[in-house]
Amino acid sequence: MSRYLIPGDPPVEITLRRSARARRFSLRVSRLDGRVTLSMPARAREAEALDFARDKAGWLRSVLCEGGGRWALTHGAELSVEGRALTLTAAPVRAARIEGAQLLVPADPARLRPALTAFLRLLARQRLQAASDRHAAALGRSFTRLTLRDTRSRWGSCTADGGLMYSWRLILAPAEVLDYVAAHEVAHLAEMNHSPAFWATVARLMPGYAPHRAWLKRHGADLHRYDFGSAGD
């Protein structure tokens, strides 16, 4: 896959993807993070694909505007951490840290996103490890490992051999929402399905989980709109 920038106000970045199944050019704007993908037949010329995208630039900008696009992470911007709005503040620091209502980050713009991502991943691991340990102990089960990824299709998963995976972006959601996802995945250690027995297990681990599940369905897509760049994976 290749990436190109359509100039204009604002410029639009597109990812070019060749597909053996594609019979024509098609554009897709992700509802999760606003990423634009241009699919093209395997033997088509890139120049023709880019001409197609440029012809659709006005439509793309209108769609991105309606959906809000991606949220840039720059000095002075706000970022939600554990559901709390913090201001990204330039400071003489090497590693990001929270001080009051500020999230201190390196003053060098090139170091901002890597330092911020490292901080958030570490905090997410600490919170998810603690929540998973607590729920697993209550369930009387154990998990084999815990991994973090920047997944867009799911917030967590549980493998047949007891491995737990979570999206580290859960650290941007309210703490109760993160705890619900941990309870959900740990419940799969006992019930590898979504049967009534499974949901009864979730309710036992986290009574009153419904509002937190609803929050994730309603606001989860916003967590993917923060642009952490390639450092997020």
FENLIN-V968972 format. One record per residue. N is the residue number from 0. RES is the residue in three letters. SS is DSSP state (alpha for helix, beta for strand, coil for the rest). PHI is phi in degrees with one decimal (NA if undefined). Layout:
# FENLIN-V968972
n=N res=RES ss=SS phi=PHI
n=N res=RES ss=SS phi=PHI
This chain:
# FENLIN-V968972
n=0 res=MET ss=coil phi=NA
n=1 res=SER ss=beta phi=-122.0
n=2 res=ARG ss=beta phi=-119.8
n=3 res=TYR ss=beta phi=-135.2
n=4 res=LEU ss=beta phi=-116.0
n=5 res=ILE ss=beta phi=-87.0
n=6 res=PRO ss=coil phi=-66.1
n=7 res=GLY ss=coil phi=145.9
n=8 res=ASP ss=coil phi=-125.8
n=9 res=PRO ss=coil phi=-85.6
n=10 res=PRO ss=coil phi=-67.5
n=11 res=VAL ss=beta phi=-120.8
n=12 res=GLU ss=beta phi=-90.1
n=13 res=ILE ss=beta phi=-124.9
n=14 res=THR ss=beta phi=-106.0
n=15 res=LEU ss=beta phi=-93.4
n=16 res=ARG ss=beta phi=-129.3
n=17 res=ARG ss=beta phi=-83.0
n=18 res=SER ss=beta phi=-138.9
n=19 res=ALA ss=coil phi=-67.5
n=20 res=ARG ss=coil phi=-86.7
n=21 res=ALA ss=coil phi=-68.5
n=22 res=ARG ss=coil phi=-111.0
n=23 res=ARG ss=coil phi=-155.9
n=24 res=PHE ss=coil phi=-76.7
n=25 res=SER ss=beta phi=-148.7
n=26 res=LEU ss=beta phi=-111.3
n=27 res=ARG ss=beta phi=-134.8
n=28 res=VAL ss=beta phi=-108.1
n=29 res=SER ss=coil phi=-64.4
n=30 res=ARG ss=coil phi=-73.7
n=31 res=LEU ss=coil phi=-79.2
n=32 res=ASP ss=coil phi=-131.5
n=33 res=GLY ss=coil phi=77.1
n=34 res=ARG ss=coil phi=-69.3
n=35 res=VAL ss=beta phi=-106.3
n=36 res=THR ss=beta phi=-119.5
n=37 res=LEU ss=beta phi=-108.7
n=38 res=SER ss=beta phi=-91.3
n=39 res=MET ss=beta phi=-144.1
n=40 res=PRO ss=beta phi=-57.6
n=41 res=ALA ss=coil phi=-57.7
n=42 res=ARG ss=coil phi=-99.0
n=43 res=ALA ss=coil phi=-73.4
n=44 res=ARG ss=coil phi=-85.3
n=45 res=GLU ss=alpha phi=-60.9
n=46 res=ALA ss=alpha phi=-59.8
n=47 res=GLU ss=alpha phi=-68.1
n=48 res=ALA ss=alpha phi=-63.2
n=49 res=LEU ss=alpha phi=-69.4
n=50 res=ASP ss=alpha phi=-61.2
n=51 res=PHE ss=alpha phi=-61.0
n=52 res=ALA ss=alpha phi=-65.1
n=53 res=ARG ss=alpha phi=-64.3
n=54 res=ASP ss=alpha phi=-63.8
n=55 res=LYS ss=coil phi=-97.6
n=56 res=ALA ss=alpha phi=-58.3
n=57 res=GLY ss=alpha phi=-61.5
n=58 res=TRP ss=alpha phi=-62.7
n=59 res=LEU ss=alpha phi=-60.3
n=60 res=ARG ss=alpha phi=-64.7
n=61 res=SER ss=alpha phi=-67.6
n=62 res=VAL ss=alpha phi=-65.9
n=63 res=LEU ss=alpha phi=-65.0
n=64 res=CYS ss=alpha phi=-66.9
n=65 res=GLU ss=alpha phi=-65.0
n=66 res=GLY ss=alpha phi=-83.9
n=67 res=GLY ss=coil phi=89.6
n=68 res=GLY ss=coil phi=63.9
n=69 res=ARG ss=coil phi=-95.2
n=70 res=TRP ss=beta phi=-102.4
n=71 res=ALA ss=coil phi=-72.0
n=72 res=LEU ss=coil phi=-107.2
n=73 res=THR ss=coil phi=-132.3
n=74 res=HIS ss=coil phi=-57.9
n=75 res=GLY ss=coil phi=95.4
n=76 res=ALA ss=coil phi=-76.3
n=77 res=GLU ss=beta phi=-100.9
n=78 res=LEU ss=beta phi=-134.4
n=79 res=SER ss=beta phi=-85.6
n=80 res=VAL ss=beta phi=-125.2
n=81 res=GLU ss=coil phi=53.8
n=82 res=GLY ss=coil phi=79.7
n=83 res=ARG ss=beta phi=-111.8
n=84 res=ALA ss=beta phi=-75.5
n=85 res=LEU ss=beta phi=-122.2
n=86 res=THR ss=beta phi=-96.1
n=87 res=LEU ss=beta phi=-72.2
n=88 res=THR ss=beta phi=-121.1
n=89 res=ALA ss=beta phi=-66.3
n=90 res=ALA ss=beta phi=-152.4
n=91 res=PRO ss=coil phi=-77.6
n=92 res=VAL ss=coil phi=-126.2
n=93 res=ARG ss=coil phi=-93.6
n=94 res=ALA ss=coil phi=-115.0
n=95 res=ALA ss=coil phi=-67.6
n=96 res=ARG ss=beta phi=-157.3
n=97 res=ILE ss=beta phi=-92.8
n=98 res=GLU ss=beta phi=-135.1
n=99 res=GLY ss=coil phi=63.0
n=100 res=ALA ss=coil phi=-94.3
n=101 res=GLN ss=beta phi=-112.7
n=102 res=LEU ss=beta phi=-111.5
n=103 res=LEU ss=beta phi=-74.4
n=104 res=VAL ss=beta phi=-135.2
n=105 res=PRO ss=beta phi=-56.4
n=106 res=ALA ss=coil phi=-71.4
n=107 res=ASP ss=coil phi=-71.8
n=108 res=PRO ss=alpha phi=-55.9
n=109 res=ALA ss=alpha phi=-68.6
n=110 res=ARG ss=alpha phi=-98.1
n=111 res=LEU ss=alpha phi=-61.8
n=112 res=ARG ss=alpha phi=-66.6
n=113 res=PRO ss=alpha phi=-60.6
n=114 res=ALA ss=alpha phi=-67.2
n=115 res=LEU ss=alpha phi=-65.5
n=116 res=THR ss=alpha phi=-63.4
n=117 res=ALA ss=alpha phi=-60.9
n=118 res=PHE ss=alpha phi=-63.6
n=119 res=LEU ss=alpha phi=-67.8
n=120 res=ARG ss=alpha phi=-64.5
n=121 res=LEU ss=alpha phi=-64.8
n=122 res=LEU ss=alpha phi=-63.8
n=123 res=ALA ss=alpha phi=-62.5
n=124 res=ARG ss=alpha phi=-62.1
n=125 res=GLN ss=alpha phi=-62.1
n=126 res=ARG ss=alpha phi=-69.2
n=127 res=LEU ss=alpha phi=-72.3
n=128 res=GLN ss=alpha phi=-63.4
n=129 res=ALA ss=alpha phi=-63.3
n=130 res=ALA ss=alpha phi=-66.5
n=131 res=SER ss=alpha phi=-66.4
n=132 res=ASP ss=alpha phi=-61.2
n=133 res=ARG ss=alpha phi=-64.8
n=134 res=HIS ss=alpha phi=-69.3
n=135 res=ALA ss=alpha phi=-64.6
n=136 res=ALA ss=alpha phi=-64.6
n=137 res=ALA ss=alpha phi=-65.6
n=138 res=LEU ss=alpha phi=-84.8
n=139 res=GLY ss=coil phi=75.4
n=140 res=ARG ss=coil phi=-124.3
n=141 res=SER ss=coil phi=-132.9
n=142 res=PHE ss=coil phi=-110.7
n=143 res=THR ss=coil phi=-89.2
n=144 res=ARG ss=beta phi=-164.6
n=145 res=LEU ss=beta phi=-135.1
n=146 res=THR ss=beta phi=-124.3
n=147 res=LEU ss=beta phi=-117.3
n=148 res=ARG ss=beta phi=-142.4
n=149 res=ASP ss=coil phi=-105.7
n=150 res=THR ss=coil phi=-81.5
n=151 res=ARG ss=coil phi=-112.6
n=152 res=SER ss=coil phi=-95.6
n=153 res=ARG ss=coil phi=-155.5
n=154 res=TRP ss=coil phi=-90.1
n=155 res=GLY ss=beta phi=-168.6
n=156 res=SER ss=beta phi=-157.8
n=157 res=CYS ss=beta phi=-135.2
n=158 res=THR ss=coil phi=-88.3
n=159 res=ALA ss=coil phi=-62.4
n=160 res=ASP ss=coil phi=-93.6
n=161 res=GLY ss=coil phi=87.2
n=162 res=GLY ss=beta phi=-88.5
n=163 res=LEU ss=beta phi=-106.4
n=164 res=MET ss=beta phi=-127.1
n=165 res=TYR ss=beta phi=-134.3
n=166 res=SER ss=beta phi=-79.7
n=167 res=TRP ss=alpha phi=-68.2
n=168 res=ARG ss=alpha phi=-68.3
n=169 res=LEU ss=alpha phi=-60.0
n=170 res=ILE ss=alpha phi=-68.0
n=171 res=LEU ss=alpha phi=-82.1
n=172 res=ALA ss=coil phi=-86.0
n=173 res=PRO ss=coil phi=-54.9
n=174 res=ALA ss=alpha phi=-56.0
n=175 res=GLU ss=alpha phi=-66.7
n=176 res=VAL ss=alpha phi=-70.8
n=177 res=LEU ss=alpha phi=-57.8
n=178 res=ASP ss=alpha phi=-64.3
n=179 res=TYR ss=alpha phi=-62.9
n=180 res=VAL ss=alpha phi=-62.5
n=181 res=ALA ss=alpha phi=-62.8
n=182 res=ALA ss=alpha phi=-63.2
n=183 res=HIS ss=alpha phi=-60.0
n=184 res=GLU ss=alpha phi=-72.3
n=185 res=VAL ss=alpha phi=-64.5
n=186 res=ALA ss=alpha phi=-59.9
n=187 res=HIS ss=coil phi=-68.9
n=188 res=LEU ss=coil phi=-63.7
n=189 res=ALA ss=coil phi=-102.2
n=190 res=GLU ss=coil phi=-133.5
n=191 res=MET ss=coil phi=-85.4
n=192 res=ASN ss=coil phi=-164.9
n=193 res=HIS ss=coil phi=-123.1
n=194 res=SER ss=coil phi=-77.7
n=195 res=PRO ss=alpha phi=-55.0
n=196 res=ALA ss=alpha phi=-63.8
n=197 res=PHE ss=alpha phi=-63.4
n=198 res=TRP ss=alpha phi=-66.2
n=199 res=ALA ss=alpha phi=-66.0
n=200 res=THR ss=alpha phi=-66.8
n=201 res=VAL ss=alpha phi=-59.4
n=202 res=ALA ss=alpha phi=-64.4
n=203 res=ARG ss=alpha phi=-69.7
n=204 res=LEU ss=alpha phi=-75.1
n=205 res=MET ss=coil phi=-141.2
n=206 res=PRO ss=coil phi=-58.2
n=207 res=GLY ss=coil phi=73.2
n=208 res=TYR ss=coil phi=-74.6
n=209 res=ALA ss=alpha phi=-53.8
n=210 res=PRO ss=alpha phi=-62.5
n=211 res=HIS ss=alpha phi=-73.9
n=212 res=ARG ss=alpha phi=-65.1
n=213 res=ALA ss=alpha phi=-65.6
n=214 res=TRP ss=alpha phi=-60.1
n=215 res=LEU ss=alpha phi=-65.9
n=216 res=LYS ss=alpha phi=-67.3
n=217 res=ARG ss=alpha phi=-83.4
n=218 res=HIS ss=alpha phi=-118.0
n=219 res=GLY ss=alpha phi=-57.3
n=220 res=ALA ss=alpha phi=-60.4
n=221 res=ASP ss=alpha phi=-64.2
n=222 res=LEU ss=alpha phi=-65.6
n=223 res=HIS ss=coil phi=-88.5
n=224 res=ARG ss=coil phi=-83.6
n=225 res=TYR ss=beta phi=-67.9
n=226 res=ASP ss=coil phi=-95.7
n=227 res=PHE ss=coil phi=-92.2
n=228 res=GLY ss=alpha phi=68.9
n=229 res=SER ss=alpha phi=-69.7
n=230 res=ALA ss=alpha phi=-74.2
n=231 res=GLY ss=alpha phi=-77.3
n=232 res=ASP ss=coil phi=-91.5
